Amino acid sequence: MVVNPAKVTDLDELRATVDGALARAGWAEPMWLETTVDDPGEGQTRQAVEAGVEVVFACGGDGTVMSCVAGLVGTDVALAILPAGTGNLLAANLGLSTDLAAGIEVAVERGLRQLDVGQLGDRHFVVMAGMGFDAKMLAATSEKTKARIGWPAYVVGAARHLRDRPMRVQIRVDDRPPVRTRARTVLVANVGRLQGGVTLLPNAEPDDGLLDVAVLTPRTIRHWLAMGWALLRRRGRVPRMQVFRGRRVSISSNRDQPRELDGDLIEPGRTLEATVRPGALWLCVPRPEDDPDLAVDADAAGERGEDLVERAQDRR
């Protein structure tokens, strides 16, 4: 259990609940490793892997989860997510429940999917990397607003940047000729679902060995509204959006741009170069067999998990 103590209200209560539920399911008592400011999770995860664990539970916000991913890439150890932050972008975009009981149950039932991982230098992402508007939106969204109203807080942050000038970008996918355009944002995605359940890239799958690239080019408020309406309807072509697919993606801009990885801001830059590492991460999911949607059976897993947790608490 790699846990960020700053994201947990009562660490002793969490530990008692998790230990009790896992014991009830017949699991050994887990290791508990707390993150620090200097090491938000990668070092603790590598320590757990070296100790021979089979599953690493990541309990914290997006930064904690992605640090755990970095420590697990290329290993046979699975990741289970117990979100405890305010955003939980990774869990939401992968369709995983933000409920503690569901997270425990999903791991206990041993449903696994082997996922691709995107790599950006020495960093990794499982959902999306982005340059431009999406990173500006994240920067403009306060933690307090996210804690109060959830994912709609991003709409408030987005509204502040709808009229920003576009960036000039050159995009090269694999060895194809570069595409030059003016864009508001460029997203390199491993899965296609956004916050709020909106599907941006319906053909993006987390285990196809490819990255999907969405280039958004709205220029006016009307363009933004038309794009949003098309996404909500989930059918037909989305106006002002180009889509590419490939194993290597290189994006360069005429000036420094804000950038993000799986909802976590990184330093601004003029380039974003990503490659895919096929099947590099084992993830605990509700139903792994032949379904592209990782959210399938998530609600039922939550109900089973509640029963497991309640029985464990009764024993205390």
C-alpha positions as CSV (number, residue, x, y, z in Angstrom):
1,M,0.0,0.0,0.0
2,V,1.7,3.2,-1.2
3,V,-0.3,6.0,0.5
4,N,-0.1,9.8,0.4
5,P,-0.8,10.7,4.1
6,A,-1.7,14.3,3.1
7,K,-4.7,13.0,1.1
8,V,-6.1,10.8,3.8
9,T,-8.3,12.1,6.6
10,D,-7.7,9.3,9.0
11,L,-4.8,7.1,8.1
12,D,-5.3,4.7,11.1
13,E,-8.9,4.1,10.1
14,L,-7.9,3.5,6.5
15,R,-5.3,1.0,7.5
16,A,-7.7,-0.8,9.8
17,T,-10.3,-1.0,7.0
18,V,-8.0,-2.2,4.3
19,D,-6.1,-4.7,6.5
20,G,-9.4,-6.1,7.7
21,A,-10.9,-6.4,4.2
22,L,-7.9,-8.0,2.7
23,A,-7.6,-10.5,5.7
24,R,-11.3,-11.3,5.2
25,A,-10.5,-12.1,1.6
26,G,-7.6,-14.4,2.6
27,W,-4.8,-12.0,1.6
28,A,-1.6,-11.5,3.6
29,E,-1.2,-8.3,5.6
30,P,0.1,-5.6,3.2
31,M,3.2,-3.4,3.5
32,W,2.4,0.2,4.2
33,L,4.7,2.8,2.6
34,E,4.0,6.5,3.0
35,T,5.0,9.0,0.3
36,T,7.0,12.1,1.0
37,V,7.5,15.5,-0.6
38,D,10.8,14.3,-2.0
39,D,9.5,11.0,-3.2
40,P,5.8,11.0,-4.1
41,G,5.6,7.3,-4.7
42,E,8.0,5.9,-7.3
43,G,10.7,5.0,-4.8
44,Q,8.2,3.3,-2.4
45,T,6.8,1.4,-5.3
46,R,10.2,0.1,-6.4
47,Q,10.8,-0.9,-2.8
48,A,7.6,-2.9,-2.8
49,V,8.5,-4.6,-6.1
50,E,11.9,-5.6,-4.8
51,A,10.2,-7.1,-1.8
52,G,8.3,-9.4,-4.0
53,V,4.7,-8.1,-3.8
54,E,2.1,-9.1,-6.3
55,V,-0.1,-5.9,-6.2
56,V,0.7,-2.3,-5.4
57,F,-2.3,-0.3,-4.1
58,A,-1.9,3.5,-4.9
59,C,-3.8,5.6,-2.4
60,G,-3.7,9.3,-3.1
61,G,-4.2,11.8,-5.9
62,D,-3.2,11.7,-9.5
63,G,0.4,12.5,-8.7
64,T,0.6,9.5,-6.3
65,V,-0.9,7.2,-8.9
66,M,1.4,8.2,-11.7
67,S,4.4,7.9,-9.5
68,C,3.3,4.3,-8.8
69,V,2.9,3.7,-12.5
70,A,6.5,4.9,-13.1
71,G,7.7,2.3,-10.6
72,L,5.7,-0.5,-12.1
73,V,6.2,-0.1,-15.8
74,G,7.8,-3.2,-17.3
75,T,7.2,-5.4,-14.2
76,D,4.8,-8.2,-13.5
77,V,3.4,-6.4,-10.5
78,A,-0.2,-5.1,-10.8
79,L,-1.5,-1.7,-9.9
80,A,-4.7,-1.2,-7.9
81,I,-6.1,2.3,-7.5
82,L,-7.7,3.6,-4.3
83,P,-8.2,7.3,-5.2
84,A,-8.0,9.8,-2.3
85,G,-7.4,13.1,-4.1
86,T,-9.7,15.7,-5.4
87,G,-9.3,15.2,-9.1
88,N,-8.7,11.5,-9.5
89,L,-8.4,12.0,-13.3
90,L,-6.7,8.7,-13.9
91,A,-9.4,6.6,-12.1
92,A,-12.2,8.6,-13.7
93,N,-10.8,8.4,-17.2
94,L,-10.1,4.7,-16.9
95,G,-13.6,4.1,-15.7
96,L,-12.5,2.9,-12.3
97,S,-14.6,3.6,-9.2
98,T,-13.4,6.3,-6.7
99,D,-15.0,4.2,-3.9
100,L,-12.6,2.6,-1.4
101,A,-14.7,-0.6,-1.2
102,A,-14.8,-1.0,-4.9
103,G,-11.1,-0.5,-5.3
104,I,-10.4,-3.2,-2.8
105,E,-12.9,-5.6,-4.3
106,V,-11.5,-5.1,-7.8
107,A,-8.0,-6.1,-6.6
108,V,-9.3,-9.0,-4.6
109,E,-11.2,-10.5,-7.5
110,R,-7.9,-10.4,-9.5
111,G,-9.4,-9.1,-12.7
112,L,-6.4,-7.8,-14.8
113,R,-5.8,-6.0,-18.0
114,Q,-2.3,-5.4,-19.5
115,L,-2.3,-1.8,-20.7
116,D,0.0,0.2,-22.9
117,V,1.8,3.1,-21.3
118,G,2.8,6.3,-23.0
119,Q,6.4,7.6,-22.4
120,L,7.6,11.2,-22.5
121,G,11.3,11.2,-21.8
122,D,11.7,9.5,-18.4
123,R,8.0,10.1,-17.5
124,H,5.0,8.0,-18.2
125,F,1.2,8.4,-18.8
126,V,-1.7,6.0,-19.0
127,V,-4.5,8.3,-20.0
128,M,-3.3,11.4,-22.0
129,A,-0.5,13.9,-22.5
130,G,-1.5,17.3,-23.7
131,M,-0.1,20.7,-24.8
132,G,-2.1,23.9,-24.9
133,F,-5.6,24.6,-23.8
134,D,-6.1,21.4,-21.7
135,A,-3.1,22.3,-19.5
136,K,-4.3,25.9,-19.2
137,M,-7.6,24.6,-18.0
138,L,-6.0,22.4,-15.4
139,A,-3.9,25.3,-14.2
140,A,-7.0,27.6,-13.9
141,T,-9.0,25.0,-11.9
142,S,-8.6,25.4,-8.1
143,E,-8.3,22.5,-5.7
144,K,-11.1,24.0,-3.5
145,T,-13.5,24.1,-6.5
146,K,-12.7,20.6,-7.5
147,A,-13.3,19.4,-3.9
148,R,-16.6,21.2,-3.7
149,I,-18.2,20.4,-7.1
150,G,-16.1,17.7,-8.7
151,W,-15.3,17.4,-12.4
152,P,-17.6,20.4,-13.4
153,A,-14.9,22.6,-11.8
154,Y,-12.9,22.1,-15.0
155,V,-15.6,23.8,-17.0
156,V,-15.0,26.9,-14.9
157,G,-11.3,26.7,-15.6
158,A,-11.9,26.1,-19.3
159,A,-14.1,29.1,-19.7
160,R,-11.2,31.4,-18.8
161,H,-9.2,30.3,-21.8
162,L,-11.8,29.9,-24.6
163,R,-10.6,33.1,-26.4
164,D,-6.9,32.5,-26.0
165,R,-5.0,32.7,-29.3
166,P,-4.1,29.4,-30.9
167,M,-0.6,28.0,-31.1
168,R,1.2,27.1,-34.3
169,V,2.2,23.5,-34.2
170,Q,3.9,20.9,-36.3
171,I,2.8,17.3,-35.7
172,R,4.6,14.2,-36.9
173,V,3.2,10.7,-36.4
174,D,5.6,7.8,-36.9
175,D,7.4,8.5,-40.3
176,R,4.6,10.3,-42.0
177,P,5.0,13.8,-43.4
178,P,4.5,16.5,-40.7
179,V,1.2,18.3,-40.4
180,R,1.3,22.0,-39.8
181,T,-1.7,23.8,-38.3
182,R,-3.0,26.3,-35.8
183,A,-4.5,24.5,-32.8
184,R,-5.9,25.2,-29.4
185,T,-4.7,22.0,-27.9
186,V,-3.1,18.7,-29.0
187,L,-3.8,15.6,-26.9
188,V,-1.9,12.3,-27.2
189,A,-4.2,9.7,-25.7
190,N,-4.0,6.1,-24.6
191,V,-7.8,6.0,-23.9
192,G,-10.6,8.1,-25.2
193,R,-12.8,9.0,-22.2
194,L,-12.6,12.5,-20.6
195,Q,-13.9,13.7,-17.3
196,G,-17.6,13.6,-16.9
197,G,-17.9,10.5,-19.0
198,V,-17.5,12.3,-22.4
199,T,-15.8,10.2,-25.0
200,L,-13.4,12.2,-27.1
201,L,-11.7,9.3,-29.0
202,P,-14.1,6.4,-29.3
203,N,-11.6,4.2,-31.2
204,A,-8.8,4.6,-28.6
205,E,-8.1,1.4,-26.7
206,P,-5.6,1.0,-23.9
207,D,-4.1,-2.2,-25.2
208,D,-3.8,-1.8,-29.0
209,G,-0.2,-0.7,-29.1
210,L,-1.1,2.7,-30.5
211,L,-1.5,6.3,-29.3
212,D,-4.4,8.4,-30.6
213,V,-3.8,12.1,-31.3
214,A,-6.6,14.7,-31.2
215,V,-5.9,18.1,-32.6
216,L,-8.5,20.6,-31.6
217,T,-8.8,23.7,-33.8
218,P,-11.8,25.8,-32.7
219,R,-11.4,29.6,-33.2
220,T,-14.6,31.0,-31.9
221,I,-17.1,30.4,-29.1
222,R,-19.5,29.0,-31.7
223,H,-16.8,26.5,-32.8
224,W,-16.4,25.4,-29.1
225,L,-20.1,24.9,-28.7
226,A,-20.4,22.9,-31.9
227,M,-17.6,20.7,-30.8
228,G,-19.0,20.2,-27.4
229,W,-22.4,19.3,-28.8
230,A,-21.0,16.8,-31.1
231,L,-19.0,15.1,-28.3
232,L,-22.1,15.0,-26.1
233,R,-24.2,13.4,-28.9
234,R,-21.4,10.8,-29.3
235,R,-22.0,10.3,-33.0
236,G,-20.7,11.5,-36.3
237,R,-17.7,13.6,-37.1
238,V,-16.6,16.1,-34.5
239,P,-16.0,19.5,-36.1
240,R,-12.7,21.3,-35.7
241,M,-11.0,18.1,-34.6
242,Q,-8.4,16.0,-36.5
243,V,-7.4,12.5,-35.4
244,F,-4.2,10.6,-36.0
245,R,-2.9,7.2,-34.7
246,G,0.6,5.9,-34.4
247,R,3.4,4.6,-32.1
248,R,5.5,7.8,-32.0
249,V,4.2,11.3,-31.9
250,S,6.2,14.5,-32.1
251,I,4.6,17.9,-31.5
252,S,6.5,21.2,-31.7
253,S,5.2,24.7,-31.2
254,N,6.4,28.2,-32.1
255,R,6.6,29.1,-28.5
256,D,6.5,27.6,-25.0
257,Q,3.2,26.0,-24.1
258,P,1.7,24.6,-20.9
259,R,1.8,20.8,-20.8
260,E,0.3,18.0,-18.7
261,L,0.5,14.3,-18.1
262,D,-2.7,12.5,-16.9
263,G,-4.0,15.7,-15.4
264,D,-0.8,16.6,-13.7
265,L,0.9,19.8,-14.9
266,I,4.6,19.6,-15.9
267,E,6.9,22.4,-16.9
268,P,6.0,24.3,-20.1
269,G,7.9,23.6,-23.3
270,R,7.9,23.9,-27.1
271,T,7.8,20.2,-27.8
272,L,6.0,17.1,-26.7
273,E,7.4,13.8,-27.9
274,A,5.7,10.6,-26.9
275,T,6.1,6.9,-27.7
276,V,4.0,3.9,-26.7
277,R,5.2,1.0,-24.6
278,P,2.8,-1.8,-25.5
279,G,1.5,-3.9,-22.6
280,A,3.9,-2.3,-20.1
281,L,1.5,-2.1,-17.1
282,W,-0.8,-4.6,-15.4
283,L,-3.9,-2.9,-14.0
284,C,-6.6,-4.3,-11.7
285,V,-10.0,-3.8,-13.4
286,P,-13.6,-5.0,-12.8
287,R,-13.8,-7.1,-15.9
288,P,-10.8,-7.8,-18.1
289,E,-12.2,-10.2,-20.7
290,D,-12.5,-8.8,-24.2
291,D,-14.2,-5.6,-23.4
292,P,-12.6,-2.3,-24.4
293,D,-14.5,-0.4,-21.7
294,L,-12.7,-0.7,-18.4
295,A,-15.7,0.6,-16.5
296,V,-17.8,-2.6,-17.2
297,D,-19.1,-4.1,-14.0
298,A,-17.6,-1.3,-11.8
299,D,-20.9,-0.7,-10.0
300,A,-21.4,-4.3,-9.2
301,A,-17.8,-4.6,-7.9
302,G,-18.5,-1.7,-5.6
303,E,-21.6,-3.4,-4.2
304,R,-19.5,-6.6,-3.5
305,G,-16.8,-4.5,-2.0
306,E,-19.2,-2.8,0.4
307,D,-20.2,-6.2,1.7
308,L,-16.5,-7.2,2.1
309,V,-15.6,-4.0,4.0
310,E,-18.7,-4.2,6.3
311,R,-17.9,-7.8,7.2
312,A,-14.3,-6.9,8.0
313,Q,-15.5,-4.0,10.2
314,D,-17.9,-6.2,12.0
315,R,-15.0,-8.4,13.0
316,R,-13.4,-5.4,14.7
